[in-house]
Amino acid sequence: MKLPEEGKLLRILIGEADKHKGKPLYEAIVMRARQLNLEGATVFRGIMGFGATSRIHSVKLLRLSEDLPVMIEIVDAEDKIDLILPFLDETVKEGIITMEKVTVVKYRHNPESVSD
């Protein structure tokens, strides 16, 4: 079933080595999004990038980079996205967080056929 609606895209750009309570920060963000019942979250691992320090992080370097760029995307209604912002304020020490309005086309499965 398709349901077009207005939503927000939250994009969090951090480093793979960033931690929260000893675990990868990207993992903590996804788990928090799940606890808040957000529609979903996806983590993308970059192959090259740089941040505020202009230091290149790349899989091409002779020594495999231990801090590749990571992007987490979460799409939901604006009021639901707002629920995770305090957690991000607390945990993201370095990185970029962006938000933009999006039109969401949802594809929903039959709840009876989906299992966890």
Contacts in CASP RR format, 6 or more apart in sequence:
PFRMAT RR
TARGET T0000
AUTHOR 0000-0000-0000
METHOD contacts of the structure
MODEL  1
MKLPEEGKLLRILIGEADKHKGKPLYEAIVMRARQLNLEGATVFRGIMGF
GATSRIHSVKLLRLSEDLPVMIEIVDAEDKIDLILPFLDETVKEGIITME
KVTVVKYRHNPESVSD
1 106 0 8 1.000
1 107 0 8 1.000
1 108 0 8 1.000
2 105 0 8 1.000
2 106 0 8 1.000
2 107 0 8 1.000
3 104 0 8 1.000
3 105 0 8 1.000
3 106 0 8 1.000
3 108 0 8 1.000
4 103 0 8 1.000
4 104 0 8 1.000
4 105 0 8 1.000
5 77 0 8 1.000
5 103 0 8 1.000
5 104 0 8 1.000
5 106 0 8 1.000
6 77 0 8 1.000
6 78 0 8 1.000
6 101 0 8 1.000
6 102 0 8 1.000
6 103 0 8 1.000
6 104 0 8 1.000
7 75 0 8 1.000
7 76 0 8 1.000
7 77 0 8 1.000
7 78 0 8 1.000
7 81 0 8 1.000
7 101 0 8 1.000
7 102 0 8 1.000
7 103 0 8 1.000
7 104 0 8 1.000
8 75 0 8 1.000
8 76 0 8 1.000
8 77 0 8 1.000
8 78 0 8 1.000
8 81 0 8 1.000
8 99 0 8 1.000
8 100 0 8 1.000
8 101 0 8 1.000
8 102 0 8 1.000
9 73 0 8 1.000
9 74 0 8 1.000
9 75 0 8 1.000
9 99 0 8 1.000
9 100 0 8 1.000
9 101 0 8 1.000
9 102 0 8 1.000
10 72 0 8 1.000
10 73 0 8 1.000
10 74 0 8 1.000
10 75 0 8 1.000
10 76 0 8 1.000
10 81 0 8 1.000
10 84 0 8 1.000
10 97 0 8 1.000
10 98 0 8 1.000
10 99 0 8 1.000
11 71 0 8 1.000
11 72 0 8 1.000
11 73 0 8 1.000
11 96 0 8 1.000
11 97 0 8 1.000
11 98 0 8 1.000
11 99 0 8 1.000
11 100 0 8 1.000
12 29 0 8 1.000
12 71 0 8 1.000
12 72 0 8 1.000
12 73 0 8 1.000
12 74 0 8 1.000
12 88 0 8 1.000
12 92 0 8 1.000
12 95 0 8 1.000
12 96 0 8 1.000
12 97 0 8 1.000
13 69 0 8 1.000
13 70 0 8 1.000
13 71 0 8 1.000
13 95 0 8 1.000
13 96 0 8 1.000
13 97 0 8 1.000
13 98 0 8 1.000
14 25 0 8 1.000
14 26 0 8 1.000
14 69 0 8 1.000
14 70 0 8 1.000
14 72 0 8 1.000
14 92 0 8 1.000
14 94 0 8 1.000
14 95 0 8 1.000
15 25 0 8 1.000
15 57 0 8 1.000
15 67 0 8 1.000
15 68 0 8 1.000
15 69 0 8 1.000
15 70 0 8 1.000
15 94 0 8 1.000
15 95 0 8 1.000
16 24 0 8 1.000
16 26 0 8 1.000
16 45 0 8 1.000
16 66 0 8 1.000
16 67 0 8 1.000
16 68 0 8 1.000
16 69 0 8 1.000
16 70 0 8 1.000
17 66 0 8 1.000
17 67 0 8 1.000
18 24 0 8 1.000
18 25 0 8 1.000
18 26 0 8 1.000
18 70 0 8 1.000
18 92 0 8 1.000
18 93 0 8 1.000
18 94 0 8 1.000
19 25 0 8 1.000
20 28 0 8 1.000
20 91 0 8 1.000
21 28 0 8 1.000
25 91 0 8 1.000
25 92 0 8 1.000
26 43 0 8 1.000
26 70 0 8 1.000
26 72 0 8 1.000
28 91 0 8 1.000
29 41 0 8 1.000
29 72 0 8 1.000
29 84 0 8 1.000
29 87 0 8 1.000
29 88 0 8 1.000
29 91 0 8 1.000
30 41 0 8 1.000
30 43 0 8 1.000
30 72 0 8 1.000
32 84 0 8 1.000
32 87 0 8 1.000
33 40 0 8 1.000
33 41 0 8 1.000
33 74 0 8 1.000
33 84 0 8 1.000
34 40 0 8 1.000
34 41 0 8 1.000
36 80 0 8 1.000
36 83 0 8 1.000
36 84 0 8 1.000
37 80 0 8 1.000
38 74 0 8 1.000
38 76 0 8 1.000
38 80 0 8 1.000
38 81 0 8 1.000
38 83 0 8 1.000
38 84 0 8 1.000
39 74 0 8 1.000
39 75 0 8 1.000
39 76 0 8 1.000
39 80 0 8 1.000
39 106 0 8 1.000
40 74 0 8 1.000
40 75 0 8 1.000
40 76 0 8 1.000
41 72 0 8 1.000
41 73 0 8 1.000
41 74 0 8 1.000
42 72 0 8 1.000
42 73 0 8 1.000
42 74 0 8 1.000
43 70 0 8 1.000
43 71 0 8 1.000
43 72 0 8 1.000
44 70 0 8 1.000
44 71 0 8 1.000
44 72 0 8 1.000
44 73 0 8 1.000
45 68 0 8 1.000
45 69 0 8 1.000
45 70 0 8 1.000
46 68 0 8 1.000
46 69 0 8 1.000
46 70 0 8 1.000
46 71 0 8 1.000
47 58 0 8 1.000
47 59 0 8 1.000
47 60 0 8 1.000
47 68 0 8 1.000
48 56 0 8 1.000
48 57 0 8 1.000
48 58 0 8 1.000
48 59 0 8 1.000
48 60 0 8 1.000
48 69 0 8 1.000
49 56 0 8 1.000
49 57 0 8 1.000
49 58 0 8 1.000
49 68 0 8 1.000
49 69 0 8 1.000
50 56 0 8 1.000
50 57 0 8 1.000
51 95 0 8 1.000
52 94 0 8 1.000
52 95 0 8 1.000
57 65 0 8 1.000
57 67 0 8 1.000
57 68 0 8 1.000
57 69 0 8 1.000
58 65 0 8 1.000
58 68 0 8 1.000
59 65 0 8 1.000
59 68 0 8 1.000
74 81 0 8 1.000
74 84 0 8 1.000
75 102 0 8 1.000
75 104 0 8 1.000
81 99 0 8 1.000
88 97 0 8 1.000
END
